[in-house]
Amino acid sequence: MKAFPAFYYQKRPTREVSVGQVTIGGGYPLCIQSMITAGTMDTEASVREAMELAAAGSQIVRITAPTVREAHNLRSIKSKLLTRGCTIPLVADIHFKPGAALEAAKWVEKVRINPGNYADSKKFSVREYTNEEYRMELVRVGQLFEPLVAFCKARGIAMRIGVNHGSLSDRIMSRYGDTPLGMVESAMEFANIARGLGYHNFVFSMKASSPRMMIAANRLLVTRLSAVGLDYPLHLGVTEAGDGEDGRIKSAIGIGSLLYDGIGDTVRVSLTEDSVHEIHFAKALVNPFLSKKDEVSSLGDFPPSFDYFSYCRRAAHRIFVHGVPVGGEEPIRVFTSEGKWNVLRERLPQMGEYQPEIVLGNSGIIKSVDPRDQRAIEALCEETAPRLVTVADGIDLSPIRAFRLLAARIPAYHPILLKDTLFPALVKRDPLSSLLEASIHIGSLVCDGIGNAILVQGEQESEQSVRLAYNILQASGARVFKTDYVACPSCGRTLFNLQQITSHVKAATSHLKGVRIAIMGCIVNGPGEMADADFGYVGGAPGKVNLYVGKTPVKFNIPEKEAVSCLVDLIRKHGKWVEPSS
């Protein structure tokens, strides 16, 4: 099975799903959306934020509706928006409360439900289900979900079946585990209930804080849908991506990689920042794909070197480049070119964590080839000693296609050096373009398991390009060398100022190496997404914080003013604290 063509672009065809005046899928352009951060009971603030997002270019706006009371106030928000001439469709974001979903569906154009908590509460309990017990659980779920489906169908509004890796139900976890398969099964259970009632105006989403997990889950869902002839659109997003450059890199890797393979119809970039910043970055991210045309394969039919659904690093042999080990079990190395870097090092003698490990000269240690060149490929196949190979600059293939083809055609024992662009001398890129191209091209390949070293190149190599290379490795999960943060974007459920708290937590912990910290405004996805984190900082009540070790809560109702220092004490207690250097 395969989810998409590996060596050429072909947009996945989908049905049309109507969300008010906006159409998702069906050949329509990619749709951008975001979510307001105001509390839903603050009508004026909600209206103001929705209008700001619409003015910035958001085509759909999501608003949380955690209770029936908030869901009912969507009526006032919608009415005031229409009075002020704003017709942007609204999406009610629902967790835990079927009653809130039914109330919200009266006033909005779309309802988002989370299969992990719509009919279940997460207790992290593990039990074995017989087939009959599991069937009865689905009957129970259907009894809670069918009224919403019937109402949405009768009113003609849309739905998103939005699965989050961090909030899979205990039932799904017990049978399928914390896997892309579990995410797909969770989505399909609810989709089958909707389809059984003749309702088809819905989209899917498969979200995770790990780009690698998010990519695999979407690929698996697309393959499952294709196998049974279903064509529902997909909403793409990396949840809890964080802020700043790191949050943008994670989003670009996850969303951009899938868009590059023709998967995805609407996107939301989740940043721990003001929501309008999400729109600006999302526009830049989707722009190259708005006019992208389907391609016809001219590269031959080669089996790809990677597994579409589960990560496995390509098995290259270990060699030494300028005395530095590359390949094998070694971490993915960061390269830079000679000359430019020598000048830079005179100006910036200390680079800290961003020092490149290999400076390239003209020693001929790298074999550059066109992966379509049969003679060059045959020569590499005949070489029994492994050597570092890369794609030659200046060839008319995208980096993703070119490096996938190279990995598929040469023996696996040859390590591969990835490059973000094949036209370094001709491309003049601003920082945003550099971040997007490098993150999508290199990040996608690294998530495929391809690459033993990377080189971010361009007109002017600098500290920034080396930093970007390292941060791509961190965001893709290939190499953790600094503190990693999983931070959700603000919304009406958030129990503290998420941007401010994230800043405080980073100020206290950013010097730690290899520690993963989750910063969550509420409990919707917090405990689940923290399963992969070392420590968690979660809003438990207004002004109160709960601290976690992994997914286990260990301290409750800490006053917000004391919570960061308590987090530091917790990290110290578990032996992962080091004092910051002067």
C-alpha positions in Angstrom: 0.0 0.0 0.0 1.1 3.6 -0.6 -0.4 6.9 0.4 1.0 9.0 -2.4 3.5 8.9 -5.4 7.0 9.2 -3.9 8.7 10.7 -7.0 6.2 13.1 -8.5 3.4 15.5 -7.4 -0.2 14.5 -7.6 -2.9 16.2 -5.6 -5.2 13.8 -3.8 -8.7 14.2 -5.2 -11.4 14.8 -2.6 -15.1 15.6 -2.4 -16.3 19.1 -1.6 -17.3 20.0 2.0 -19.2 23.2 2.5 -18.6 25.3 5.6 -20.9 28.3 5.1 -19.6 30.2 2.1 -16.3 28.4 2.1 -15.7 25.1 0.3 -13.0 22.7 1.4 -11.6 20.1 -1.0 -13.0 19.3 -4.5 -10.3 21.2 -6.3 -10.8 24.4 -4.4 -7.6 26.2 -3.2 -6.1 25.3 0.1 -8.1 26.9 2.9 -6.4 28.7 5.9 -8.0 28.9 9.3 -7.2 29.8 12.9 -8.7 29.9 16.4 -9.4 32.9 18.7 -7.8 33.0 22.1 -10.5 35.0 24.0 -12.9 33.3 26.4 -16.2 32.5 24.6 -18.3 34.3 27.2 -16.4 37.5 26.3 -18.5 38.3 23.3 -16.9 41.6 22.3 -13.3 40.2 22.6 -14.4 37.1 20.6 -16.0 39.2 17.9 -12.9 41.5 17.7 -10.5 38.6 17.4 -12.6 36.9 14.8 -12.7 40.0 12.7 -8.9 40.5 13.1 -8.3 37.0 11.8 -10.7 37.5 8.9 -8.9 40.7 8.0 -5.5 38.9 8.2 -6.7 36.2 5.7 -8.3 33.5 7.8 -11.1 31.9 5.9 -12.6 30.0 8.9 -12.4 30.8 12.6 -12.7 28.3 15.4 -14.0 29.1 18.9 -14.0 26.8 21.9 -17.3 25.8 23.4 -16.4 23.8 26.6 -19.9 23.9 28.1 -23.5 24.4 27.0 -23.3 28.0 28.4 -20.4 28.9 26.1 -22.0 27.1 23.2 -25.2 29.1 23.6 -23.2 32.4 23.5 -22.0 31.5 20.1 -25.4 32.8 19.0 -24.5 36.3 20.3 -21.0 36.2 18.7 -22.4 35.1 15.3 -25.1 37.8 15.5 -22.7 40.6 16.2 -20.3 39.4 13.5 -23.1 39.5 10.9 -24.3 42.9 12.2 -20.7 44.2 11.5 -20.6 42.7 8.0 -18.3 39.8 8.8 -19.6 36.5 7.3 -16.6 34.3 8.2 -17.8 30.8 9.0 -17.4 29.8 12.7 -16.4 26.4 14.0 -17.3 25.3 17.5 -14.5 23.3 19.2 -16.0 20.6 21.3 -14.4 18.3 23.9 -16.1 16.1 26.5 -19.6 17.6 26.2 -22.1 16.2 23.6 -24.7 18.6 25.0 -22.5 21.6 24.2 -22.0 20.2 20.6 -25.7 20.0 20.1 -26.2 23.6 21.3 -23.3 25.0 19.3 -24.5 23.3 16.1 -27.5 25.7 16.2 -25.4 28.8 15.7 -22.2 27.9 13.7 -21.3 26.5 10.3 -19.2 23.7 11.5 -18.6 21.6 14.6 -15.2 20.0 15.5 -15.4 16.9 17.7 -12.6 14.9 19.2 -13.2 11.2 19.0 -10.9 10.7 21.9 -13.0 12.5 24.4 -16.5 13.1 22.9 -17.9 9.9 24.5 -15.0 9.0 26.8 -13.0 10.4 29.6 -9.3 9.7 29.7 -8.2 7.8 32.8 -5.1 6.1 31.4 -6.6 2.7 32.4 -5.6 -0.4 30.4 -8.0 -3.3 30.0 -8.5 -6.1 27.6 -11.7 -6.0 25.5 -13.4 -9.0 24.0 -14.8 -8.4 20.5 -18.3 -8.3 22.0 -17.3 -5.8 24.7 -15.6 -3.6 22.1 -18.7 -3.8 19.9 -20.9 -2.7 22.8 -18.6 0.2 23.4 -19.1 1.3 19.9 -22.9 1.0 20.4 -22.5 3.3 23.4 -20.4 5.8 21.4 -23.0 5.8 18.6 -25.8 6.6 21.0 -24.0 9.7 22.1 -22.7 10.8 18.7 -25.7 10.0 16.4 -27.9 12.9 17.7 -25.2 15.4 16.7 -24.8 13.8 13.3 -28.5 13.9 12.6 -28.7 17.6 13.7 -25.8 18.6 11.5 -27.3 16.7 8.5 -30.7 18.3 9.0 -29.2 21.9 9.4 -26.7 21.4 6.5 -23.6 22.2 8.5 -20.2 20.6 8.4 -18.2 18.7 10.9 -14.5 17.9 11.6 -13.6 14.6 13.0 -10.4 15.8 14.7 -8.2 13.1 16.2 -5.4 14.3 18.5 -2.5 12.0 19.3 -2.5 13.3 22.9 -6.1 12.5 23.6 -6.8 9.0 22.3 -9.4 7.2 24.4 -8.4 4.5 26.8 -10.4 2.1 24.7 -8.4 2.9 21.5 -5.1 2.8 23.5 -5.9 -0.6 25.0 -6.4 -2.2 21.6 -4.2 -0.2 19.2 -1.7 1.6 21.4 -0.3 5.1 21.1 0.2 4.7 17.3 -0.8 6.1 13.9 -3.0 3.1 13.6 -4.8 4.0 16.8 -5.4 7.5 15.5 -6.8 6.2 12.2 -9.1 3.7 14.0 -10.4 6.4 16.3 -11.3 8.6 13.3 -12.9 5.8 11.3 -15.1 4.6 14.1 -16.8 8.1 14.2 -16.7 8.4 10.4 -18.5 5.1 10.0 -21.3 6.2 12.4 -21.7 9.4 10.4 -21.7 7.6 7.0 -24.2 5.1 8.4 -26.6 8.0 8.8 -26.0 9.2 5.3 -24.0 12.2 6.5 -20.9 13.0 4.4 -20.2 16.8 4.9 -17.2 16.2 7.1 -13.4 16.4 7.1 -10.7 14.5 9.0 -7.7 15.7 10.9 -4.9 13.7 12.4 -2.8 16.0 14.7 0.2 15.4 16.9 2.9 17.5 18.5 5.5 15.3 16.7 5.7 16.1 13.0 6.8 12.5 12.3 3.8 11.0 14.1 1.5 13.5 12.3 2.9 12.7 8.9 2.6 8.9 9.4 -1.0 9.1 10.7 -2.2 11.2 7.8 -0.5 8.9 5.3 -2.1 5.9 6.9 -5.6 7.5 6.9 -5.3 8.5 3.2 -4.3 5.0 2.3 -7.1 3.5 4.3 -9.7 5.9 2.7 -8.3 5.2 -0.8 -8.5 1.4 -0.3 -12.3 1.6 0.2 -13.0 4.4 -2.3 -13.5 7.3 0.2 -12.5 10.8 -0.6 -13.1 13.0 2.5 -10.8 16.1 2.7 -8.1 16.5 5.3 -7.3 19.3 7.7 -3.6 19.5 8.5 -1.8 20.8 11.6 0.9 20.1 14.0 -0.7 20.6 17.4 1.2 22.2 20.4 4.0 23.3 18.0 5.1 26.1 20.3 6.3 29.5 19.4 9.1 31.3 17.5 11.3 29.6 15.0 10.9 26.2 16.6 7.1 26.3 16.3 7.3 27.4 12.7 9.8 24.7 11.8 7.7 22.0 13.3 4.6 23.2 11.4 6.5 23.5 8.2 7.9 20.0 8.4 4.5 18.4 9.3 2.2 20.4 7.1 4.6 21.2 4.3 5.7 17.6 3.9 2.1 16.4 3.4 1.2 19.2 1.1 4.3 18.4 -1.0 2.8 14.9 -1.5 -0.6 16.2 -2.5 -2.2 15.5 0.9 -4.3 18.2 2.6 -7.1 20.6 1.9 -7.2 23.1 4.8 -4.5 24.0 7.3 -4.1 25.6 10.7 -0.7 26.6 12.0 -0.8 26.3 15.9 1.6 28.8 17.5 1.8 29.9 21.1 1.5 33.5 19.9 -1.3 35.9 18.8 -3.4 34.1 16.3 -2.8 36.6 13.5 0.8 35.4 13.4 -0.5 31.9 12.5 -2.2 33.4 9.5 0.9 35.2 8.2 3.0 32.0 8.4 0.2 29.8 7.0 -0.1 32.0 3.9 3.6 31.7 3.2 3.5 28.0 3.8 0.7 27.2 1.5 1.5 29.7 -1.2 3.8 27.5 -3.3 1.1 24.8 -3.5 -1.8 27.1 -4.6 -0.7 26.9 -8.3 1.1 23.6 -8.2 0.0 21.3 -11.0 -0.2 17.5 -11.1 2.9 15.9 -12.6 3.4 12.8 -14.8 6.0 10.4 -13.6 9.1 10.3 -15.9 11.5 8.8 -13.3 10.7 5.2 -13.7 9.0 2.9 -11.2 11.3 2.3 -8.2 10.2 1.1 -4.8 10.9 3.9 -2.2 13.6 3.3 0.4 11.3 4.3 3.2 8.2 3.0 4.9 5.2 5.3 4.4 3.7 4.6 7.8 6.4 3.9 10.3 9.8 5.5 10.8 12.9 3.5 10.1 16.2 5.1 9.4 18.0 4.1 6.2 20.7 1.6 7.0 23.9 3.4 5.8 27.3 2.3 6.9 29.6 4.3 9.2 32.4 6.3 7.5 34.7 9.1 8.6 34.6 12.6 7.0 37.5 14.8 8.1 37.7 12.6 11.1 34.0 12.9 12.0 31.9 9.7 11.9 29.0 9.8 9.6 26.3 7.2 9.0 25.6 4.0 10.9 24.1 4.8 14.3 25.8 8.2 14.4 23.6 11.3 14.8 22.7 13.2 11.7 25.6 15.6 11.1 25.5 19.3 10.2 27.7 20.4 7.3 28.7 23.8 6.1 30.9 24.9 3.2 34.5 26.1 3.5 35.4 29.7 2.7 32.2 31.4 3.8 32.3 29.7 7.2 36.0 30.6 7.8 35.1 34.3 7.4 32.2 33.9 9.7 34.3 32.1 12.4 36.7 35.1 12.5 33.7 37.3 13.3 31.9 34.8 15.6 34.5 32.8 17.4 32.0 31.1 19.7 28.9 29.4 18.3 27.9 27.2 21.3 25.5 24.4 20.2 25.4 25.6 16.6 29.0 24.8 15.7 29.0 22.8 12.4 30.6 19.4 12.8 32.1 19.2 9.3 33.5 22.0 7.2 33.6 21.0 3.5 36.4 22.0 1.2 37.3 20.8 -2.3 38.7 17.5 -1.2 36.4 15.4 -3.3 35.1 13.4 -0.3 31.5 13.8 -1.6 30.2 12.1 -4.7 27.6 14.4 -6.4 25.3 12.7 -8.9 22.1 13.2 -10.8 19.9 10.3 -9.5 18.5 9.8 -13.1 22.0 9.2 -14.5 22.1 5.5 -15.1 25.9 5.4 -15.4 26.5 7.3 -12.2 24.1 5.0 -10.4 25.7 1.9 -11.8 29.1 3.2 -10.7 27.9 3.6 -7.1 26.3 0.2 -7.2 29.7 -1.3 -8.1 31.5 0.5 -5.3 31.8 -1.9 -2.4 33.3 0.7 0.0 30.7 3.2 1.4 31.1 6.8 0.5 29.2 10.0 1.1 26.8 10.8 -1.7 24.6 13.8 -2.5 22.5 15.1 -5.4 24.3 17.4 -7.8 23.3 21.0 -7.8 21.5 22.5 -10.8 19.3 19.5 -11.8 15.7 20.1 -12.6 14.2 18.1 -9.7 12.9 19.2 -6.4 15.1 18.2 -3.4 12.5 15.9 -2.0 12.0 14.0 -5.3 15.7 14.0 -6.0 16.9 12.6 -2.7 14.1 10.1 -2.5 15.1 8.8 -6.0 18.8 8.8 -5.0 18.0 6.7 -1.8 15.9 4.3 -3.8 18.5 3.7 -6.4 21.9 3.5 -4.7 23.0 0.8 -2.2 21.8 1.5 1.3 25.4 1.3 2.7 26.2 4.7 1.1 25.5 7.6 3.5 23.6 10.5 2.1 24.2 14.3 2.5 20.9 16.2 2.2 20.7 19.8 0.9 17.8 22.2 1.2 18.2 23.6 -2.3 19.8 22.4 -5.5 20.3 26.0 -6.8 22.3 27.7 -4.1 24.0 30.3 -6.3 20.8 31.5 -7.9 18.4 31.6 -5.1 18.1 34.8 -3.0 16.0 34.0 0.0 14.7 36.0 2.8 14.8 34.4 6.3 11.2 33.1 6.1 11.7 31.5 2.7 14.9 29.9 3.9 13.1 28.5 6.9 10.2 27.1 4.9 12.3 25.6 2.1 14.9 24.0 4.5 12.2 22.7 6.9 10.0 21.2 4.2 12.8 19.7 2.1 15.2 18.5 4.7 12.6 17.8 7.4 10.4 15.7 5.1 13.3 13.6 4.1 14.6 13.1 7.6 11.1 12.0 8.7 11.3 9.5 5.8 14.4 8.1 7.4 16.7 9.4 4.6 19.9 11.3 5.3 23.0 11.0 7.4 24.1 14.6 7.2 22.5 17.9 6.2 23.6 21.2 4.6 21.5 24.3 4.6 23.0 26.4 1.8 22.2 29.5 -0.1 23.7 32.8 -1.2 25.0 33.7 2.2 25.8 31.0 4.7 25.9 32.2 8.3 25.3 31.3 11.9 21.6 31.4 11.1 21.8 28.7 8.5 23.7 26.4 10.9 21.2 27.1 13.7 18.4 26.4 11.3 19.9 23.0 10.4 20.2 22.0 14.0 16.6 23.2 14.8 15.3 21.2 11.9 16.9 18.0 13.3 15.4 18.8 16.7 11.9 19.5 15.4 11.9 16.3 13.3 12.9 14.3 16.3 16.1 13.2 14.7 18.5 14.8 17.1 17.6 16.5 20.4 20.4 18.8 21.5 18.5 21.5 23.5 15.4 21.8 25.6 12.3 20.8 23.6 9.0 22.5 24.3 5.5 21.2 23.5 3.3 24.3 24.0 -0.3 24.6 22.9 -1.7 27.7 21.3 -4.0 29.9 23.5 -7.8 29.4 23.3 -10.8 30.1 25.4 -10.1 27.0 27.5 -6.7 28.2 28.6 -6.4 28.8 32.4 -3.5 31.2 32.3 -1.6 33.6 30.0 0.0 30.9 27.9 2.4 33.2 26.0 3.6 34.8 29.2 4.0 31.4 31.1 5.8 29.9 28.1 8.2 32.8 28.2 8.8 32.3 31.9 9.3 28.5 31.6 11.8 29.0 28.8 13.7 31.6 30.7 14.2 29.2 33.5 14.9 26.0 31.5 16.2 26.8 28.0 19.8 25.9 29.0 18.9 22.3 29.6 19.9 19.8 27.0 17.7 16.9 25.8 14.8 17.7 28.3 11.3 17.9 26.9 8.8 20.1 28.7 5.1 20.4 27.9 3.2 23.6 28.7 -0.5 23.1 28.4 -3.3 25.6 29.1 -5.8 22.9 30.1 -6.3 19.2 30.3 -7.8 18.5 26.9 -4.6 17.3 25.3 -2.2 17.9 28.0 -1.7 14.5 29.7 -1.7 12.7 26.5 0.8 14.9 24.7 3.0 14.8 27.8 3.4 11.0 27.4 6.4 11.8 25.3 7.5 14.8 27.5 9.7 14.5 30.6 7.8 17.1 32.5 4.5 18.9 32.2 3.1 22.3 33.3 -0.7 22.2 33.0 -3.5 24.6 33.9 -5.7 22.9 36.5 -7.9 25.7 37.6 -7.8 29.5 37.2 -4.5 30.7 38.7 -3.6 27.1 39.6 -1.1 24.8 37.9 -0.6 21.0 38.0 2.8 19.5 37.4 3.4 16.2 35.7 6.3 13.7 35.3 5.5 12.1 31.9 1.8 11.6 32.0 1.6 11.2 35.7 0.4 14.2 37.8 2.6 14.7 40.8 1.7 18.1 42.2 -1.7 19.8 42.2 -3.1 23.3 42.5 0.2 25.2 42.8 -0.3 29.0 42.7 0.8 30.3 39.4 3.4 32.6 40.9 5.2 29.6 42.4 4.7 27.1 39.6 7.9 27.8 37.6 10.2 27.4 40.6 8.3 24.2 41.6 8.9 22.9 38.1 12.6 23.6 38.4 12.6 21.8 41.8 10.9 18.8 40.1 13.4 18.7 37.3 16.2 18.8 39.9 14.6 16.0 41.9 14.6 13.8 38.9 18.3 14.4 38.1 17.8 16.3 34.9 18.7 19.8 36.2 22.0 21.5 35.5 22.9 25.0 36.6 23.0 27.6 33.8 26.5 28.7 32.9 27.5 32.3 33.3 
